[in-house]
């Protein structure tokens, strides 16, 4: 059973199919200075942290066609906006990025809402 679950996970990760398990969407757009600041301060470390392993970062460019698997996610004009998803359902969102301390605190509160 574990092998089947692992193979299903690998298949889902390799395709652009529906959101599975927890992930953190980053709604962004080209030229966003706050997105660039997030990229400099948080993005390199995110996948190495317990938070990043629990909810991998998935970037969504709001100027591009909206992904089919995110039709139930409300679009944003303000970037960056971080949307915590769990099994395809929005758990919560954080609008904006004002620095690393506030981000880690706010994301910790969002992640605490996960089952």
MIDREN-798219 format. One line per 5 residues: number of its first residue (from 1); their letters; for each residue x, y, z of N, C-alpha, C, O. Coordinates in steps of 0.02 Angstrom, whole numbers, plus 50000, padded with zeros to 5 digits. Example, Ala and Ser with C-alpha at 12.3 -4.5 7.8 and 13.67 -1.06 7.14 Angstrom:
// MIDREN-798219
1 = as = 50660 49716 50390 50615 49775 50390 50660 49835 50390 50712 49834 50423 | 50642 49888 50354 50684 49947 50357 50645 50002 50394 50670 50057 50402
// end
This chain:
// MIDREN-798219
1 = xxxxx = 50041 49941 50000 50000 50000 50000 50043 50063 50000 50028 50112 49966 | 50098 50062 50038 50143 50120 50040 50174 50133 49971 50182 50190 49951 | 50191 50080 49937 50222 50087 49871 50172 50119 49823 50190 50163 49784 | 50109 50097 49825 50058 50126 49782 50049 50200 49798 50044 50241 49752 | 50046 50218 49862 50039 50288 49881 50099 50329 49857 50090 50385 49832
6 = xxxxx = 50158 50302 49862 50218 50337 49839 50217 50346 49764 50234 50400 49739 | 50197 50295 49727 50193 50301 49654 50140 50352 49633 50150 50389 49585 | 50084 50353 49668 50033 50404 49653 50059 50473 49667 50045 50520 49629 | 50097 50481 49721 50127 50546 49737 50175 50567 49683 50174 50625 49661 | 50217 50522 49660 50265 50539 49607 50229 50558 49543 50250 50605 49508
11 = xxxxx = 50176 50522 49526 50138 50539 49466 50105 50607 49472 50105 50645 49423 | 50079 50623 49530 50047 50689 49539 50099 50744 49537 50086 50798 49510 | 50157 50732 49564 50209 50783 49564 50236 50796 49494 50259 50851 49479 | 50234 50745 49452 50262 50752 49385 50214 50783 49335 50234 50803 49280 | 50151 50789 49354 50101 50817 49309 50073 50882 49338 50085 50898 49396
16 = xxxxx = 50037 50917 49297 50005 50979 49321 49933 50966 49341 49889 51007 49329 | 49921 50909 49370 49854 50890 49389 49830 50926 49451 49861 50975 49473 | 49775 50903 49480 49746 50936 49537 49794 50940 49596 49839 50899 49604 | 49783 50990 49637 49823 51000 49696 49814 50940 49742 49757 50919 49754 | 49868 50912 49766 49865 50856 49811 49901 50873 49876 49955 50904 49874
21 = xxxxx = 49873 50854 49932 49900 50868 49997 49908 50943 50007 49873 50982 49975 | 49954 50964 50049 49963 51035 50063 50015 51065 50016 50065 51033 49999 | 50001 51126 49995 50049 51164 49957 50035 51238 49968 49979 51258 49984 | 50087 51278 49959 50080 51350 49966 50085 51382 49898 50138 51380 49866 | 50030 51411 49875 50030 51446 49811 50059 51515 49823 50043 51548 49873
26 = xxxxx = 50101 51537 49778 50125 51606 49779 50099 51639 49716 50122 51624 49660 | 50050 51683 49724 50023 51720 49667 50068 51780 49656 50077 51822 49701 | 50097 51783 49596 50147 51835 49582 50137 51862 49512 50098 51836 49473 | 50174 51916 49497 50173 51944 49430 50242 51973 49415 50278 51991 49461 | 50260 51977 49352 50325 52005 49333 50331 52077 49358 50283 52116 49355
31 = xxxxx = 50390 52094 49381 50404 52162 49404 50383 52177 49475 50391 52234 49497 | 50356 52129 49510 50334 52139 49579 50395 52143 49625 50431 52094 49634 | 50407 52202 49653 50466 52211 49695 50462 52172 49761 50513 52150 49787 | 50401 52165 49787 50394 52126 49849 50403 52052 49836 50426 52015 49880 | 50384 52029 49777 50397 51960 49757 50473 51948 49754 50497 51896 49776
36 = xxxxx = 50509 51996 49726 50582 51991 49721 50613 51989 49790 50661 51953 49802 | 50586 52028 49835 50612 52028 49904 50600 51960 49936 50644 51933 49970 | 50540 51931 49926 50526 51864 49951 50575 51814 49921 50602 51771 49956 | 50587 51820 49856 50634 51776 49822 50703 51780 49852 50738 51729 49857 | 50724 51838 49873 50791 51847 49902 50794 51822 49975 50844 51793 49996
41 = xxxxx = 50741 51834 50013 50743 51822 50085 50716 51753 50106 50740 51726 50156 | 50668 51727 50071 50634 51665 50094 50640 51607 50045 50655 51551 50065 | 50630 51620 49981 50624 51566 49932 50682 51516 49933 50669 51456 49929 | 50745 51538 49938 50799 51488 49937 50795 51439 49996 50813 51380 49988 | 50773 51462 50054 50771 51419 50113 50706 51379 50118 50705 51327 50151
46 = xxxxx = 50652 51403 50087 50586 51373 50096 50585 51296 50090 50560 51263 50136 | 50612 51267 50037 50606 51194 50031 50648 51156 50083 50638 51095 50091 | 50693 51189 50117 50736 51157 50167 50707 51161 50237 50734 51131 50284 | 50652 51197 50245 50622 51206 50311 50566 51155 50323 50539 51127 50275 | 50548 51145 50386 50491 51101 50400 50427 51128 50367 50386 51089 50344
51 = xxxxx = 50419 51194 50367 50360 51224 50335 50359 51210 50261 50307 51193 50233 | 50416 51217 50228 50421 51205 50157 50412 51133 50137 50385 51118 50084 | 50434 51088 50180 50423 51017 50167 50350 50998 50177 50324 50953 50144 | 50317 51032 50223 50246 51019 50235 50202 51048 50181 50151 51018 50163 | 50221 51106 50155 50182 51139 50103 50229 51168 50050 50247 51227 50054
56 = xxxxx = 50248 51128 50002 50294 51152 49949 50265 51213 49914 50205 51220 49906 | 50310 51256 49892 50291 51318 49858 50275 51304 49785 50313 51271 49749 | 50219 51331 49763 50199 51327 49692 50184 51398 49669 50140 51431 49697 | 50220 51420 49619 50212 51488 49594 50159 51491 49539 50156 51447 49496 | 50117 51543 49543 50065 51554 49494 50070 51626 49471 50060 51673 49510
61 = xxxxx = 50086 51636 49407 50091 51702 49378 50020 51726 49362 49986 51696 49320 | 49997 51780 49395 49928 51802 49386 49916 51835 49318 49859 51849 49300 | 49970 51848 49281 49961 51877 49214 49954 51824 49160 49940 51840 49102 | 49962 51762 49179 49956 51705 49133 49886 51674 49140 49847 51694 49183 | 49872 51626 49098 49809 51589 49102 49805 51554 49170 49853 51522 49192
66 = xxxxx = 49748 51561 49202 49738 51531 49268 49738 51455 49262 49703 51428 49220 | 49777 51420 49305 49779 51347 49301 49711 51315 49312 49672 51336 49355 | 49697 51264 49272 49632 51230 49274 49617 51199 49342 49559 51196 49363 | 49669 51177 49377 49657 51145 49441 49646 51195 49498 49636 51175 49555 | 49649 51260 49482 49639 51311 49533 49576 51352 49522 49571 51409 49545
71 = xxxxx = 49527 51324 49486 49467 51362 49470 49428 51384 49533 49392 51433 49530 | 49435 51348 49587 49400 51367 49649 49439 51416 49692 49416 51437 49745 | 49499 51434 49670 49540 51482 49707 49528 51552 49680 49534 51564 49620 | 49510 51597 49725 49496 51666 49705 49561 51699 49681 49613 51696 49714 | 49557 51730 49622 49614 51766 49594 49628 51829 49635 49583 51854 49669
76 = xxxxx = 49688 51853 49631 49709 51913 49667 49741 51962 49619 49769 51943 49568 | 49736 52025 49635 49771 52077 49598 49835 52096 49635 49884 52118 49605 | 49834 52087 49701 49889 52107 49744 49940 52051 49748 49922 51993 49762 | 50003 52067 49735 50055 52016 49738 50112 52040 49783 50125 52100 49788 | 50145 51993 49816 50127 51922 49816 50068 51909 49864 50059 51943 49913
81 = xxxxx = 50031 51859 49847 49981 51831 49892 49997 51757 49898 50008 51722 49849 | 49997 51733 49959 50012 51663 49973 49948 51629 49994 49913 51652 50040 | 49932 51574 49961 49870 51537 49974 49889 51467 49996 49919 51429 49958 | 49872 51450 50057 49885 51383 50082 49828 51337 50061 49770 51351 50076 | 49846 51284 50026 49797 51235 50001 49808 51169 50036 49865 51151 50053
86 = xxxxx = 49754 51132 50045 49759 51064 50071 49709 51021 50034 49648 51032 50038 | 49734 50973 49998 49692 50928 49957 49644 50967 49912 49586 50950 49904 | 49671 51020 49881 49632 51059 49833 49585 51110 49864 49547 51143 49827 | 49586 51118 49929 49542 51164 49964 49584 51219 49997 49634 51205 50029 | 49561 51281 49989 49598 51337 50020 49589 51335 50096 49533 51330 50121
91 = xxxxx = 49645 51340 50131 49645 51341 50203 49647 51413 50228 49616 51431 50278 | 49685 51455 50192 49691 51525 50211 49739 51560 50164 49772 51528 50123 | 49744 51626 50171 49790 51663 50128 49822 51720 50166 49796 51746 50215 | 49879 51738 50141 49919 51794 50167 49931 51841 50109 49963 51823 50060 | 49905 51902 50114 49914 51952 50061 49974 51995 50077 49978 52026 50130
96 = xxxxx = 50020 51996 50031 50078 52039 50038 50138 52005 50071 50132 51951 50100 | 50193 52039 50066 50255 52017 50098 50290 52080 50123 50309 52123 50083 | 50298 52085 50188 50330 52145 50217 50395 52130 50252 50425 52173 50283 | 50416 52068 50248 50479 52049 50279 50476 51979 50307 50423 51950 50316 | 50536 51953 50321 50541 51883 50341 50510 51868 50409 50479 51815 50416
101 = xxxxx = 50517 51911 50458 50489 51896 50525 50413 51889 50523 50386 51841 50550 | 50380 51937 50492 50307 51934 50488 50286 51874 50447 50237 51840 50464 | 50321 51860 50392 50303 51804 50349 50305 51738 50388 50257 51700 50386 | 50360 51725 50424 50366 51662 50460 50312 51656 50513 50284 51602 50523 | 50297 51711 50547 50244 51710 50598 50176 51694 50565 50141 51649 50588
106 = xxxxx = 50159 51731 50513 50093 51722 50480 50086 51654 50448 50033 51623 50452 | 50139 51630 50416 50136 51563 50385 50130 51509 50438 50095 51459 50428 | 50163 51519 50495 50156 51472 50550 50083 51466 50574 50059 51411 50588 | 50049 51524 50577 49979 51523 50596 49936 51487 50544 49891 51449 50561 | 49950 51499 50480 49913 51464 50427 49925 51389 50430 49878 51349 50427
111 = xxxxx = 49987 51369 50436 50003 51298 50437 49972 51262 50497 49957 51203 50494 | 49963 51299 50551 49931 51269 50611 49859 51249 50597 49830 51210 50635 | 49829 51276 50544 49760 51260 50526 49755 51194 50487 49701 51167 50477 | 49812 51168 50465 49812 51104 50427 49795 51047 50474 49813 51047 50533 | 49760 50997 50447 49743 50938 50490 49806 50899 50507 49802 50848 50542
// end
